Amino acid sequence: MKKTLLLLLLLPFCFAAAAEGAIDRAWVERNYRKTEYRIPMRDGVRLHTTVYAPCDTAGRHPILLTRTPYSCRPYGAEFSASLWKSFLKLYLEEGYILVFQDVRGRYMSEGEYVDLRPFIADKHSPEQIDEASDAYDTIDFLVREVAGNNGRVGVYGNSYPGFYALMAAASGHPALKAASPQAPVTDWFMGDDTHHNGVLFLRDAFSFIGGSFGRPMDNPTTEAAAAPRYVRSDEYDFFLRKATVDSLTQLLGDTVRFWNEMMRHPDYDDWWRERCSVRAMHDLRPAILVVGGLFDAEDCYGAWTTYASIRRQSPRTSCRMVAGPWVHGGWRSSNGGNRLGKMRFGDASLTDYYQQRIEVPFFNYYLLGKGDGGELAGATIFFTGENRWRTFEEWPPADARKEVLFLRSNGELSAERPIERESFSGYRSDPASPVPYDFPMRASRDKAYMVADQRFAAGRPDVLCFTTEPLAGDVTFAGGIRAVLQAAISTTDADFVVKLIDVWPDNTEYPGYQMLVRGDIMRGRYRRSFSASEPFTPGEPTEVAFTMPDIAHTFRKGHRIMVQVQSSWFPLADRNPQQFVDIYRCAASDFIPCDVRIYHDRRRPSRLEVLRLR
């Protein structure tokens, strides 16, 4: 008994000694043991699970779990180098038990893999399984079978593993005390990787779902499925030559199941609704830390939507939001997370700030009863432009007030409502020459397009630009953006892209730079309902409104605010044939030019509705 008590007293000092930078491969292999399990689920399917646990089982160690479709390799006796080369060593310093699991149907786990497997709220038999039940059964096994654990479990994951972290949070297991869904996949029709507001995010969906990830996997296996390399030089040219979504479907063939399922569900029907993770966000038990990147090209929508949904559907849950100027997973960045493209966000490492002041203290508090991680602010948000962190009790901030930026004649952008009886700006959208999302084009997407200079688009005749006068003082926006366009088109369908841009003055480091702050796209046929598409009446003005993911940005004194409007964003988004046809099955001959009018008069004021911090 005395020996056990002594070990318990000495344990924190043993692991604290590693905090001086001593954690390397030799330290890990000396202080940790690796065990592989095939954990049985309630329906008999077994999931491959790797556990790295401290050799000292007399202590009481918390469990930190991540469930992944991307493999928990290496398999066998070899240790993962990420234990001493990545942020994971921060948890080794604290003596955590680290657990990695291949989800059902992936790599070394048995069963059938299903993308965004629908959540089942009321389960009545062992055959009714979902990712929440698999997480529950896994946690139950770990707490029962892994020696030296303290009965408290945390779960985290970025991107697709963020979805699995959300499902774990919805499992209701009493041992799960804290969860951190990071850039979680939330709704692949409304936002995230595959669609935005009903528009197929062509380049990302094709490379991800149509690539290695979407290929069938014989399991158990340690190897990813192979996929051809389709784009070799210029992605704009490749997708333009393919002409239609259907030609890409034929190129992929019958093996990429989820792609073909998407093609059968062009509207937001029950198939899509069942795959929306926020359906499971009611009455969550664990504390939640949502993490996202302001410039996340893949899952920017997911983080903000998850946080808002939990606050709305589970108001008693302790839920916090963290967002920095990061790309997808940038809070793990080796460059400190403090730069993207030409933009610099300060000298200090934002990655270190997040990991050491937010994430690790959060888990330590709920899993170890240690530190002040329970006192984290409701929202910790980095504001670009001014380049500093701000904290709030909630997001959007309670003192943010709605402000309207009106599009006006002569390319003006102003808080003053237009007074003209009739006024509009127009352009011709030609599918044969769609507006690129970046310039120059490459074989693959550059993540820095999220802050790229938009002057390449501003000079095109099919892009409208509306700009304020130089700002007399700093202007800070904090929250979502609602674009409201009063539009008339010459055909029966069109897309609408709206971009909010920070224009730098000539006397700055990047004179005239038009920094993209936020941009998004809306398929016009869904302007009244995402579930029931509707054609336009040619020439008839109608409202097209949609919400873009949140921003936290300060436009500095002397800068100007710009809004650009266009009807293509290629090949980030698929081209609209600009006729009311099935876009996933239409022919190349269905693509026609469309004349677009954007009205900005007193009866039809096109505008951006933003939240401004005073």
Sequence and secondary structure as in RCSB ss.txt:
>XXXX:A:sequence
MKKTLLLLLLLPFCFAAAAEGAIDRAWVERNYRKTEYRIPMRDGVRLHTTVYAPCDTAGRHPILLTRTPYSCRPY
GAEFSASLWKSFLKLYLEEGYILVFQDVRGRYMSEGEYVDLRPFIADKHSPEQIDEASDAYDTIDFLVREVAGNN
GRVGVYGNSYPGFYALMAAASGHPALKAASPQAPVTDWFMGDDTHHNGVLFLRDAFSFIGGSFGRPMDNPTTEAA
AAPRYVRSDEYDFFLRKATVDSLTQLLGDTVRFWNEMMRHPDYDDWWRERCSVRAMHDLRPAILVVGGLFDAEDC
YGAWTTYASIRRQSPRTSCRMVAGPWVHGGWRSSNGGNRLGKMRFGDASLTDYYQQRIEVPFFNYYLLGKGDGGE
LAGATIFFTGENRWRTFEEWPPADARKEVLFLRSNGELSAERPIERESFSGYRSDPASPVPYDFPMRASRDKAYM
VADQRFAAGRPDVLCFTTEPLAGDVTFAGGIRAVLQAAISTTDADFVVKLIDVWPDNTEYPGYQMLVRGDIMRGR
YRRSFSASEPFTPGEPTEVAFTMPDIAHTFRKGHRIMVQVQSSWFPLADRNPQQFVDIYRCAASDFIPCDVRIYH
DRRRPSRLEVLRLR
>XXXX:A:secstr
 HHHHHHHHHHHHHHHGGGGTT SHHHHHHHEEEEEEEEE TTS EEEEEEEEES TTS EEEEEEEESS     
SS   THHHHSTHHHHHHTT EEEEEE TTSTT  S   TT    SS  STT   HHHHHHHHHHHHHHHSTTEE
EEEEEEEESHHHHHHHHHHTT  TTEEEEEEES    TTTSTTTEETTEE HHHHHHHTSSSTTS   SS SS  
      SS HHHHHHHH SHHHHHHHHTTS HHHHHHHT  S  HHHHHT GGGG SS  SEEEEEEETT TTTH
HHHHHHHHHHHHH TTS EEEEEES  TTGGG TTTT EETTEE  SS HHHHHIIIIIHHHHIIIII  TTGGG
  SEEEEEBTTTEEEEESSSS TTEEEEEEEEEGGGEEESS    SS EEEEEE TTS  BSSSS  SS  GGGG
G BTHHHHTSTT EEEE    SS EEEEEEEEEEEEEEESSS  EEEEEEEEE  TTSSSTT EEEEEEEEEEGG
GSS SSS     TT  EEEEEEEEEEEEEE TT EEEEEEES  BTTS    SSSS TTT  GGG   EEEEEEB
SSSSB EEEEEEE 
